[in-house]
Amino acid sequence: MKVFFLNIPYHARFTRESRSPGVAPSGTLYYPIYLSLAAGLIRKHGYTIDFLDAPAENYDLARTEERVAAFRPDVIVATTVTASVFHDTRVMDQLANKTGAMTMLVGTHPTARPVETLKMSPSLDFVAVGEYDFTILEVVRHFDQGKSREALSGVKGLAYRLNDQVIQNERRPWHENLDEIPWASLIYRDFLKIEHYSYGAQLHPEVTIVSGRGCPYQCTFCVFPQTITGQRYRPRSVKDVVDEMEFIRKTWPHNKEIMFEDDTLTVDKDRIRQLSEEILRRGLRVTWSGNARADFDDVVLLKLMKKAGCRLFCVGFESADQTILDEMRKGGATVKIRERFVEACAEAGIMIHGCFLFGGANETPESMRGTLEMAKRMKLDTAQFFPIMVYPGTRAYEEAKEKGELDSENYDEWLRGSGYYASQVHRGGLTGEAISKFTDRAYHEFYLRPSFMLRKLWQCIASPAERSRIFFGFRFFLKKLLTREKAS
């Protein structure tokens, strides 16, 4: 059996594995991390694979079809999200017609809407529900062993087409031993170019991996824990993670940073301490960053992480309004706790990339302004502002729908014309367009402050390693300012 793994062509630098899929204002392009992990597992079990990240490689549909057809796959697996699902199902139909291969879609939207996704396409064979590595493996093994489609009922985590019926099997439980899954970086080495990928806050080039899956927190808007990774943290062993860090260091000596895309890297303080100590024990000289929650102020631990190479945290502050935070179920991270966290990081020498959401439940123009002013006051290296996106599969989506605050379920309208995400909720007198416009204004006000620009100029002079990252992000930021457009 031959399996082709595909990140489908769409807008230039369109990202499907971010928490707000689309084209990012900073030019950020995420690695196809989870698709890479699944591909590695299939290859580990002896099957021949090919892998194409079309948005990163700048493949259009015609080149993609040629590449896929030349491989002559038995199965094509692609990832999809709400904002691109109509487009993606159309592409999968074309690939199925051209190659005769069976087709499977995986990702957040198929997990949330498996039957709907299958019904969008006349030829789509399967969708995976939830964590999909072992679901793909079981499907491939099933047909490799000559079994029939009628016998697929035992494959957990699968929805599939059988004649005129759409059948959804029992949900697959979360996989516990993540060390069994080959490193994503092995697929990066063999199929991707690390120079294509960038995070606005990270040094370039960078390599992104995950050291664990899931998040125990209950944020209503966060799509990955509620669909793919689960709301319980399942870590890889410290040894396996640091082994992969060593592999990355040796494979790409020019790589400048490793980004941990765990939903919350710092959820287990004992483990992050062990990780830091193991990096130091091995004498591994590597710079790394990760997603953190602003709920602790342990300066001793933070200094240990800094000594082990931690450069920056990506932190979801979301809002300055405690009522809105409570509605989001952002429990524990009160305004005062977050302030202590920022101070502790500054003392330890760890920078912060702050993330903020506009359009939470009960949002007003005044609360949005308060959040922006808080962001300006914080000692942040960079900041990112989002109009809230309520994706199927999240409690935020269900709540907005129940309150009549969802503007459109035509997923083609969930992006602006060039691929930027557009909010599809209104809150009281705030329209989705007003929320999106304030998001644009927040970028303008935050980044074009004279004090901020002078600080960045000094950072370019004092820290040459940061220079290319700053110039890269600023170029995409200017493009974003010059291409504001309404949802279309």
Protein Blocks (a to p, Z undefined) as FASTA:
>chain_A
ZZddddddddehiafkbmbgcddfklpacddfklmmmmmmmmmnopacddddfklnopaf
klmmmmmmmnopabdcddddfklmmmmmmmmmmmmmmnopacddedjklmmmmmlmmmmp
mkbmbdcehjfklmmmmmmmmmmnopafklmmmmghiacdehjbccddddddddfblmlp
ccfklmmmmmpcfklpccfkbccddddddfbecjfbfcfklmklmmmnopadcdddfklm
mmmmmmmmmmmmmbcbdcdfbfblmlpmmlmmmmmmmmmmnopacddddddddfbccfkl
mmmmmmnopabdcddekpacfklmmmnopghiafklmmmmmmmmmmnopacdddddehie
hiafklmmmmmmmmmmpccfbdcdddddddehiaklmmmmmnopafbfcfklmpcfkopa
cdfbdehjbcfklmmmmmmmmmmmmmmgmklmmmmmmmmmmmmmlmmmmmmmmmmmmmmm
mmgccdZZ
